[in-house]
Amino acid sequence: MKTGKLFYGLIFLFIAGCNQHKADSTTHEHDSTTAKTEQPGHDETTLSLNEGKKWKLDETTRFNMNETKQVFQQTAEKSNPNYIALATDLQDRANKLVSECKMSGKDHDMLHLWLEKYLSTIKELRAPETTTQEAAFHKIEEQLKSFDHYFE
């Protein structure tokens, strides 16, 4: 039960922290209406490219994600990975990414969509069953690849 509260707490902190970000000296806020994109045929609840191009990241987010990918790769190279330790490390790095969020606009909204699924999978990595952990590990591997597909 504690992990569920932590997960939703992180999502809240991510949204709240980003809502505090100031862009062009005006307050930047998110709600269900500002998260919508204005691209024809674009579903704001589905991760997609920006008119065929990758979404732009700020330097801090890019740096944090590169570190996350390195940690994941180091674990993937081990013959017997410790999934619980990896989950803790990935969660710590996600917390850092969330706390340092300075992005805004549609790029930020798409990052939210990606991050929600990613955080949920980190939670699955902590499961007591090895088969669930292995499935979550491979899912995170795919999510990190998809991150590179959607963001630059």
C-alpha positions in Angstrom: 0.0 0.0 0.0 2.9 2.3 0.7 4.2 2.0 -2.8 0.8 3.1 -4.2 0.8 6.2 -2.1 4.4 6.9 -3.1 3.5 6.5 -6.8 0.5 8.9 -6.6 2.5 11.2 -4.4 5.2 11.5 -7.1 2.7 12.1 -9.8 1.2 14.9 -7.6 4.6 16.4 -6.9 5.5 16.3 -10.6 2.4 18.1 -11.6 2.5 20.5 -8.7 6.2 21.2 -9.2 5.8 21.9 -12.8 2.8 24.1 -12.0 5.1 26.3 -10.0 7.5 26.8 -13.0 7.3 30.3 -14.4 7.6 30.9 -18.1 8.0 34.4 -19.5 7.3 35.8 -16.0 3.8 34.3 -16.0 2.5 31.4 -14.0 2.3 28.2 -15.9 -0.5 25.9 -14.9 -1.8 22.5 -16.0 -5.2 21.1 -16.0 -7.2 19.0 -18.3 -7.9 21.9 -20.7 -4.3 23.2 -21.0 -2.9 19.7 -21.6 -4.7 19.4 -24.9 -2.8 19.9 -28.1 -4.2 21.7 -31.0 -3.0 19.4 -33.7 -5.8 18.0 -35.9 -6.4 14.4 -35.2 -4.0 14.4 -32.2 -5.1 12.6 -29.1 -3.6 14.4 -26.0 -3.9 11.2 -23.9 -1.7 9.2 -26.3 2.1 9.7 -26.6 2.9 10.7 -30.2 5.4 12.6 -32.1 5.1 16.4 -32.7 4.0 16.5 -36.3 6.5 13.8 -37.1 9.3 15.3 -35.0 10.6 14.5 -31.5 9.5 16.6 -28.6 12.2 18.9 -27.1 13.6 18.3 -23.7 15.3 20.8 -21.5 19.0 20.1 -20.6 18.3 18.9 -17.1 15.7 16.4 -18.2 18.0 15.1 -20.9 20.9 14.8 -18.4 18.7 12.9 -15.9 17.3 10.5 -18.5 20.8 9.8 -19.9 21.9 8.8 -16.3 18.8 6.7 -15.9 19.5 4.9 -19.2 23.2 4.2 -18.1 22.1 2.7 -14.8 19.5 0.5 -16.6 22.1 -0.6 -19.1 24.6 -1.5 -16.4 22.0 -3.6 -14.7 21.0 -5.2 -18.0 24.6 -6.4 -18.5 24.6 -8.4 -15.3 23.9 -12.1 -15.4 21.6 -12.0 -12.3 20.2 -8.5 -11.9 18.8 -7.3 -8.6 15.4 -6.0 -9.7 14.5 -4.5 -6.3 17.7 -2.5 -6.2 17.2 -1.3 -9.7 13.6 -0.3 -8.9 14.9 1.8 -6.0 17.6 3.4 -8.1 15.2 4.2 -11.0 12.6 5.6 -8.6 15.3 7.8 -7.0 16.3 9.1 -10.4 12.6 9.6 -11.4 12.2 11.6 -8.1 15.1 13.8 -9.1 13.8 14.3 -12.6 10.4 15.3 -11.2 11.9 17.7 -8.6 14.0 19.4 -11.2 11.2 19.8 -13.8 11.4 23.1 -15.7 9.6 22.1 -18.9 6.4 23.6 -20.1 3.9 23.4 -23.0 3.2 20.4 -25.2 6.7 19.0 -24.8 6.1 18.8 -21.1 2.6 17.3 -21.5 4.0 14.5 -23.6 6.7 13.9 -21.0 3.9 13.6 -18.4 2.3 10.9 -20.5 5.5 8.9 -20.9 6.4 9.3 -17.2 3.1 8.1 -15.9 3.5 4.7 -17.5 7.2 4.5 -16.7 6.5 5.1 -12.9 3.8 2.5 -12.9 6.3 0.0 -14.4 8.9 0.8 -11.8 6.3 -0.2 -9.2 5.8 -3.5 -11.0 9.6 -4.1 -10.8 9.2 -4.4 -7.0 6.8 -7.3 -7.3 7.6 -10.4 -5.2 7.3 -12.7 -8.1 10.4 -13.1 -10.3 8.4 -13.5 -13.5 6.6 -10.2 -12.8 9.9 -8.5 -12.1 11.4 -9.8 -15.4 8.4 -8.7 -17.4 8.6 -5.2 -15.8 12.4 -5.1 -16.5 11.8 -5.8 -20.2 8.9 -3.3 -20.3 11.2 -0.6 -18.8 13.7 -1.5 -21.5 11.1 -0.9 -24.2 9.9 2.3 -22.5 13.5 3.7 -22.4 13.8 2.9 -26.1 10.4 4.6 -26.8 11.6 7.6 -24.8 14.4 8.1 -27.4 11.9 7.7 -30.2 9.6 10.5 -28.9 12.1 12.9 -27.2 15.3 14.7 -28.2 
